[in-house]
Amino acid sequence: MEEFRLSDVFTGVDSAKQEEFLRDTMVDEKPVCRDCWARYFCGGGCYYAAALANCDHRIPHSAKCELTRRLIELAIWILTELRGWNPHALKRLVESVFRSESPVVFPIPRENDSIPAYAHCENR
């Protein structure tokens, strides 16, 4: 794909092409992304996947957009539930992420464990 070539080994990086590419791929510049609530989480998606799906690196792959939005919704839900169910576990998780350690492993509740689905609502 010649349109993505920004440099070569003989002449180095073409700064004008690089600047144009980056400007065109900014999430706020993409019409499809401009009004999406998740745009700053995904950054507009993968340029290569967009080019393969739509023959234009500025138009994100729509199926990947839907999947990304759903995964973000699920992550927010999980964090909200974890905050209500076990705030200490959430704190350990966040600390491990920011220390770039291996992920914290939490015990999986057994079937007979009593964990209210909306325990965080009881404290309000």
Phi, psi and omega in degrees: 000098183302326183297340180265357181284115183251353181196173168211169187291341183269321185251350180082198183282133173274101186300323180294316177295319180298314180298317179296316180299313181295321179297316181292335185259003176296136187301325180284348179267346180275120182304323181292326184272335190311320183256009182278131181294338185262007188302326182277348174279318185261339180072014179097001176083183182279126181297320182294315179297322178296316180297320179292319184282322189237003183058024178206118184291350180269352181249108183297156177291115189298323179293322178291328176297313180299316180297315180298314179299318180294319179296322177294317177301316179295319179297318178296317179298314181299315180296321178295315179296317180295322178299321180281323185280316184207082182301327178296319179296320178297317179299316178297319179298311181298316179299320181292325179295315182285342175268357181057038176271179172297148181302146177287134178260126180252145178295140177278128181301139176280163184303323183271001176291141180262103179233104179297136182297327183239047182300327181293338179286335183289338183273000182270000000 
